[in-house]
Amino acid sequence: MRIPALIAAAAIVLTACGTTENTSAAPTTAAGGPVTVTDARGKNVELKAPARKVVALEWGEAEIVASLGVMPVGVADTAGYKTWNAAAPLDASVKDIGKRSEPSVDAIVALDPDVVVMAQERDSTLVPQLEKYVPVVVTKSSDAARNLDRLREDVRMIAKAVGKSAEGDKLLSDMDAKLAEGRKAVEAGGASGTPFLMADGWLEGSTVSIRPFGKGSLVSDVAEQVGLKNAWTGQVDPQWGLGQTDVEGLSGLTDPKTVLFYSASEDDVFTTGLARNPVWQRLPFVASKKVTKLDTGTWTFGGPKSVGSIADQLVRAVTA
């Protein structure tokens, strides 16, 4: 399974658009009455009651739902989720409803969900198909101009839809506290301003393609919140903040203080595909062993719990 390659392709075509209403209203669970949320399309989505049976078509959204205490009844590619996102484990009862790139409408409808939560522009033709049978709430999912604020809005919107606004506020306050604690730890360790590169990659034939997480990506925003500085200045897309290069494209990163973080829950090409590459071996962060692989199951496009996990790992690496 080439998860990084799949997302890389999507990142090039996705563009930032839409708005999300601030839905940090009082919890609706107690009342149990109708709920209306305004999603990333600007559409008012009306539910007869807070959703209890939720299908999530993206792993970040599935993580958010589970983190709010509502186990989804269906998630796209549950096996992939278990590999790539350990922040909020799914129960064995959660049904796999197909690929994230091609979920099964029949499998979704068979679960009789109260709502489907999906990312904006993942498959715009899917929304009208699903809306014949079930309400659909569309998240912004990413916005390289304001990713942490975008995440807060997505969380509040989903929390309102499932009647868990208080839990959503707690999830966000815990995330913000984790970021503040991380910044204090980096300052105390004298590591403020440390330049970093965050990347993932995949093998195409004999070539290793590398995807840098530029300024505006969720991981970059987390790193900057704890006091680090993104060293990647290459072109990135406007929604995800992701770029594309090869190992030679990293040769401009000459600051000896630069550290590399990378993600590889499958197929660690940084260890295998680059192990004997002379250009790779000469890069300052490789030569000085300032390379940190994020823990398996760290989803770099996730929710507040993933953000907290990423912050912890970055802080540990630069203060060790």
C-alpha positions as CSV (number, residue, x, y, z in Angstrom):
1,M,0.0,0.0,0.0
2,R,1.5,3.3,-1.1
3,I,-0.2,5.7,1.3
4,P,2.3,8.5,0.9
5,A,2.1,8.4,-2.9
6,L,-1.7,8.4,-2.8
7,I,-1.8,11.5,-0.6
8,A,1.0,13.2,-2.6
9,A,-1.1,12.9,-5.8
10,A,-4.2,14.2,-4.0
11,A,-2.2,17.1,-2.5
12,I,-1.3,18.5,-5.9
13,V,-5.0,18.7,-7.1
14,L,-6.6,19.8,-3.9
15,T,-7.1,23.5,-3.4
16,A,-8.1,25.5,-0.3
17,C,-11.6,26.7,-0.4
18,G,-14.8,26.9,1.6
19,T,-15.6,28.2,5.1
20,T,-16.5,26.6,8.4
21,E,-18.7,28.2,10.9
22,N,-17.5,28.4,14.5
23,T,-19.8,25.9,16.1
24,S,-18.6,25.9,19.7
25,A,-22.1,26.0,21.1
26,A,-23.3,24.3,24.3
27,P,-23.4,20.5,24.2
28,T,-26.6,19.2,22.5
29,T,-26.4,15.7,24.0
30,A,-28.7,16.4,26.9
31,A,-31.5,17.9,24.8
32,G,-31.2,15.3,22.1
33,G,-33.1,17.5,19.7
34,P,-32.3,18.6,16.2
35,V,-28.8,19.7,15.4
36,T,-27.6,22.0,12.6
37,V,-24.0,22.5,11.6
38,T,-22.5,24.6,8.8
39,D,-19.9,22.6,7.1
40,A,-16.9,23.5,4.9
41,R,-19.1,23.9,1.9
42,G,-21.0,26.6,3.7
43,K,-24.0,24.3,3.7
44,N,-26.3,23.9,6.7
45,V,-26.5,20.2,7.5
46,E,-29.6,19.3,9.6
47,L,-29.7,16.3,11.8
48,K,-32.8,15.1,13.6
49,A,-30.6,14.5,16.7
50,P,-27.0,14.3,17.7
51,A,-25.4,11.6,15.5
52,R,-24.6,8.3,17.2
53,K,-23.9,6.2,14.2
54,V,-21.1,7.9,12.3
55,V,-19.2,6.9,9.2
56,A,-15.8,8.6,8.6
57,L,-14.1,8.5,5.2
58,E,-10.8,10.0,6.3
59,W,-8.5,8.9,9.1
60,G,-8.1,12.4,10.6
61,E,-11.9,12.7,10.8
62,A,-12.2,9.1,12.2
63,E,-9.7,10.0,14.9
64,I,-11.6,13.1,15.9
65,V,-14.9,11.2,16.1
66,A,-13.3,8.4,18.2
67,S,-11.5,11.0,20.4
68,L,-14.9,12.5,21.2
69,G,-16.1,9.2,22.7
70,V,-18.2,8.2,19.7
71,M,-16.8,5.1,18.1
72,P,-17.5,5.2,14.3
73,V,-19.6,2.4,12.9
74,G,-17.7,2.6,9.6
75,V,-14.3,3.9,8.5
76,A,-12.6,3.8,5.1
77,D,-9.6,1.4,5.1
78,T,-9.6,0.3,8.7
79,A,-6.5,-1.8,8.3
80,G,-4.6,1.3,7.0
81,Y,-5.9,3.3,9.9
82,K,-4.6,0.8,12.4
83,T,-1.2,1.0,10.8
84,W,-1.0,4.8,10.3
85,N,-3.0,6.3,13.2
86,A,-2.5,5.0,16.7
87,A,-3.7,8.2,18.4
88,A,-7.3,7.0,18.8
89,P,-7.7,3.2,18.3
90,L,-10.8,1.8,16.6
91,D,-12.8,-1.0,18.1
92,A,-13.0,-4.3,16.3
93,S,-16.7,-3.6,15.6
94,V,-15.9,-0.7,13.2
95,K,-16.7,-1.8,9.6
96,D,-14.4,-1.2,6.7
97,I,-16.4,0.6,4.0
98,G,-13.7,0.5,1.2
99,K,-10.8,2.6,0.2
100,R,-10.4,6.2,1.2
101,S,-10.1,7.0,-2.5
102,E,-13.1,4.9,-3.5
103,P,-15.4,4.0,-0.6
104,S,-18.5,1.8,-1.2
105,V,-21.8,3.7,-1.1
106,D,-23.6,0.4,-0.6
107,A,-21.4,-0.5,2.4
108,I,-22.0,2.9,3.9
109,V,-25.7,2.9,3.4
110,A,-26.0,-0.6,4.8
111,L,-24.7,0.7,8.1
112,D,-27.7,3.1,8.3
113,P,-25.5,5.9,9.7
114,D,-26.9,9.1,11.2
115,V,-24.2,11.1,9.4
116,V,-21.2,10.7,7.1
117,V,-18.1,12.8,7.8
118,M,-15.8,13.3,4.9
119,A,-13.0,15.7,3.7
120,Q,-13.6,18.5,1.3
121,E,-12.8,17.6,-2.3
122,R,-11.8,14.0,-1.6
123,D,-14.4,13.0,-4.1
124,S,-16.9,15.7,-4.9
125,T,-19.1,13.3,-6.9
126,L,-19.5,11.1,-3.9
127,V,-21.4,13.7,-1.8
128,P,-24.6,13.9,-3.9
129,Q,-24.6,10.1,-4.1
130,L,-24.5,9.8,-0.3
131,E,-26.9,12.6,0.3
132,K,-29.7,10.6,-1.3
133,Y,-29.5,8.4,1.8
134,V,-27.8,10.1,4.7
135,P,-26.7,13.6,5.8
136,V,-23.1,14.4,4.9
137,V,-20.8,16.8,6.9
138,V,-17.8,18.0,4.9
139,T,-14.7,19.1,6.7
140,K,-12.0,21.5,5.5
141,S,-9.4,18.8,6.4
142,S,-6.4,21.0,5.7
143,D,-5.6,24.7,4.9
144,A,-1.9,25.7,4.7
145,A,-2.8,29.3,5.5
146,R,-4.2,28.4,9.0
147,N,-4.0,24.7,9.7
148,L,-4.3,24.7,13.5
149,D,-7.2,27.1,13.4
150,R,-8.8,25.0,10.7
151,L,-8.4,21.9,12.8
152,R,-10.1,23.7,15.7
153,E,-13.0,24.5,13.5
154,D,-13.3,21.0,12.1
155,V,-13.2,19.6,15.7
156,R,-15.9,22.0,16.9
157,M,-18.1,21.2,13.9
158,I,-17.8,17.4,14.3
159,A,-18.3,17.7,18.1
160,K,-21.5,19.6,17.6
161,A,-22.8,17.1,15.0
162,V,-22.3,14.2,17.5
163,G,-23.5,16.2,20.6
164,K,-20.1,16.3,22.2
165,S,-19.3,20.1,22.2
166,A,-17.9,20.0,25.7
167,E,-15.7,17.0,24.9
168,G,-14.5,18.9,21.8
169,D,-13.6,21.9,23.8
170,K,-11.7,19.7,26.2
171,L,-9.9,17.9,23.3
172,L,-8.8,21.3,22.0
173,S,-7.7,22.7,25.3
174,D,-5.6,19.6,26.0
175,M,-4.0,20.1,22.6
176,D,-3.2,23.7,23.2
177,A,-1.8,22.9,26.7
178,K,0.4,20.2,25.1
179,L,1.8,22.8,22.6
180,A,2.4,25.3,25.3
181,E,4.2,22.8,27.5
182,G,6.3,21.7,24.5
183,R,7.4,25.3,23.8
184,K,8.5,25.8,27.4
185,A,10.5,22.5,27.3
186,V,12.2,23.6,24.0
187,E,13.0,27.0,25.5
188,A,14.4,25.4,28.7
189,G,16.5,23.0,26.6
190,G,18.0,25.9,24.6
191,A,16.6,24.5,21.4
192,S,14.3,27.4,20.3
193,G,14.8,28.2,16.6
194,T,16.2,24.8,15.7
195,P,15.8,24.4,11.9
196,F,14.0,21.2,10.9
197,L,13.0,19.3,7.8
198,M,9.9,17.0,8.0
199,A,9.3,14.6,5.2
200,D,8.0,11.3,4.1
201,G,8.8,9.4,1.0
202,W,8.3,6.4,-1.3
203,L,10.1,4.3,-3.8
204,E,9.3,4.5,-7.5
205,G,11.4,2.0,-9.4
206,S,14.9,2.7,-8.1
207,T,14.2,6.4,-7.3
208,V,13.2,7.6,-3.9
209,S,10.7,10.5,-4.0
210,I,10.7,12.7,-1.0
211,R,7.7,14.8,0.1
212,P,8.8,17.7,2.4
213,F,6.2,19.2,4.8
214,G,6.6,22.9,4.1
215,K,5.4,25.9,6.1
216,G,1.7,25.7,6.6
217,S,1.5,21.9,6.8
218,L,0.0,20.6,10.0
219,V,3.3,19.2,11.2
220,S,5.1,22.4,10.4
221,D,2.5,24.4,12.4
222,V,2.9,22.1,15.3
223,A,6.7,22.4,15.2
224,E,6.6,26.1,15.0
225,Q,4.2,26.2,17.9
226,V,6.8,24.5,20.1
227,G,9.6,26.8,18.9
228,L,11.2,25.2,15.9
229,K,11.8,26.7,12.4
230,N,11.0,25.0,9.1
231,A,14.1,24.9,6.9
232,W,12.2,23.9,3.7
233,T,11.7,26.8,1.4
234,G,10.7,25.0,-1.7
235,Q,7.3,25.2,-3.4
236,V,4.4,23.6,-1.6
237,D,0.7,23.3,-2.4
238,P,-1.8,25.7,-0.8
239,Q,-4.0,23.2,1.0
240,W,-1.7,20.7,2.5
241,G,1.6,22.6,2.5
242,L,3.4,19.7,0.9
243,G,6.2,19.7,-1.7
244,Q,8.0,17.2,-3.7
245,T,11.7,16.6,-4.4
246,D,14.4,13.9,-4.5
247,V,17.5,13.4,-2.4
248,E,19.5,15.8,-4.5
249,G,16.9,18.5,-3.8
250,L,17.8,18.3,-0.1
251,S,21.4,19.3,-0.8
252,G,20.6,23.0,-0.2
253,L,20.0,22.3,3.5
254,T,23.5,23.1,4.7
255,D,22.9,24.4,8.2
256,P,24.6,22.0,10.5
257,K,21.9,22.6,13.2
258,T,19.1,21.2,10.9
259,V,17.3,18.1,12.2
260,L,15.3,15.7,10.0
261,F,12.0,14.2,11.1
262,Y,10.4,11.6,8.9
263,S,7.3,9.5,8.9
264,A,7.2,5.8,7.7
265,S,4.7,3.5,9.2
266,E,5.3,1.3,6.2
267,D,8.2,1.0,3.7
268,D,11.0,3.0,5.4
269,V,12.7,4.3,2.3
270,F,14.9,6.6,4.3
271,T,16.6,3.5,5.8
272,T,16.4,1.1,2.8
273,G,16.2,3.2,-0.4
274,L,18.8,5.8,0.7
275,A,21.0,3.7,2.9
276,R,23.9,3.6,0.4
277,N,23.1,6.8,-1.5
278,P,26.3,9.0,-1.3
279,V,24.3,12.3,-1.6
280,W,22.1,11.3,1.3
281,Q,25.1,10.3,3.4
282,R,26.7,13.7,2.9
283,L,23.7,15.7,4.1
284,P,24.6,17.4,7.3
285,F,21.7,16.0,9.4
286,V,22.5,12.5,8.2
287,A,26.3,12.8,8.8
288,S,25.6,14.2,12.3
289,K,22.9,11.6,13.0
290,K,20.2,14.3,13.6
291,V,17.6,12.1,12.1
292,T,14.4,11.0,13.9
293,K,11.8,8.6,12.6
294,L,8.4,9.4,14.1
295,D,6.8,6.5,15.9
296,T,4.8,4.0,13.9
297,G,1.2,5.0,13.9
298,T,1.9,8.8,13.9
299,W,-0.6,10.2,11.4
300,T,0.7,13.6,10.2
301,F,-2.8,14.7,8.9
302,G,-4.7,13.8,12.1
303,G,-6.7,15.4,14.9
304,P,-5.8,16.9,18.3
305,K,-4.4,13.7,19.7
306,S,-2.1,13.2,16.7
307,V,-1.0,16.8,17.2
308,G,-0.1,16.1,20.8
309,S,1.8,13.0,19.9
310,I,3.8,14.8,17.2
311,A,4.6,17.7,19.6
312,D,5.9,15.3,22.2
313,Q,8.1,13.5,19.7
314,L,9.6,16.7,18.2
315,V,10.3,18.1,21.7
316,R,12.0,14.9,22.9
317,A,14.2,14.8,19.8
318,V,15.5,18.4,20.0
319,T,15.9,18.4,23.8
320,A,17.6,15.0,24.2
